[in-house]
Amino acid sequence: SSVIQFELVGVGANVADQRIVELLSAGDLVISADIPLAAAAVERGATVLDPRGDVLTAENVGSRLAARNLMDELRGTGMNTGGPAAYSDRNRQDFANQLDRLLTQLTRQK
């Protein structure tokens, strides 16, 4: 059986994110830089890895979501909040290392 499946979702804000969360099971791995999606995935028992190699957990995703929401509000008022630092070779290496660790760990658990 294939581990990849194609899902077509309707049009609308966060419809794809909602479908991803619906399909999740505890122990699944989600790779995303989207903090609201990460928070919902963690709540469902998934492990979330961002593209910079940070693992988002029940212990840290709440503070990340709060910071993201604050920055979103500030941008809504017209404030220039800047953006994330450029994606670096170090980020790429951190991601690869963490992905390897997580895949090994999750494979052993299943």
N, C-alpha and C positions, 0 to 999 in steps of 0.2 A: 504494500500500500504506500501511497505517496505521502510525504510529510508536508507537502505544499498544496494548498488549496486556494482556489480563486473565489473571491466573494465580491459580488456587485451590490453596492448599496445605493440607496436613493440620494437625492440631492438635499443638502441642508447642513447647517452648522453642526459639526461634531458627530455626524451620522456614522462615519467610518470608525471613529474612536469608540462610539457606543457599541458597534457591532464587534469590534475587537474584544472589548470587555465582556460582552455576552458569551463569546466563544472561549474565554479563558477558563482554565482549571488551575487549582492550586498546584504550584510547582512548575508552571509554565515559565518560559523566559520571554520577556518583552524587551526589545531594543528600541528606545525612543528618547528624543530630547523634549517631548511634549510633557510638561509637568502635570497638567490635569489628567492626561491619559495615564501617566505613571502612577499618580495617586489612586486612581480608580483600579488600576491593575494590581497594585500592592494590596489594596483593600480586598481584592478577590484571591489573594494568596500567591500571586505571581512574583517572580524575581524580575526587577527592572534594571537594565543597564543603559546608561546614556552613552552617546557616541564619544565622550571624553574619558570613558572608563570608570565613571562613578556608579556605584550600585545604590539604587534608591530603595529604602526600606521603610517599614512602619515608623522607625525611629527618626528618620530624617526627611521623609517626603512632605510632611506637614509644614515644616519650616520652609522648604523649597517652594511649596505652593503658596504660602503666605507672602514670601518675597516676590514671587512672580506676579501675584495679584496686586501687590503694592506698586510694582513697576508699571503694570498695565494701567492702574489708576492714574499714576503720575503722567504717563504718556497721554492719557485721555484728557488731561488738563493742558496739554501742549508742551509739557516739559520734555526736553531732549535728555533721555536717560542713557544714551549710548547703546551699545550692543555688547554681545559677548566678545571675548578676545578671539583673535583668529585661531582657527583649528591648526594645531601644530603637529610636528612629527612626534613629539612627546605624547600628545593626546592620542594619536593613532596607536602608539606603542602601548600606552596604558589601557586603551580599549581592547587591543588584541590580547594582552596578558590577562585582563580580567575576564574576557569572553572565554578564553581557554580554561581558566580556573572554574568558572561557573558551569561550563559544559561538562567538565569532568565531575564536578560535585553533583550536578543534577542527574547525570547519567548513572552515577553510583546510587543515588536515592531511588531511582526507578528500577 
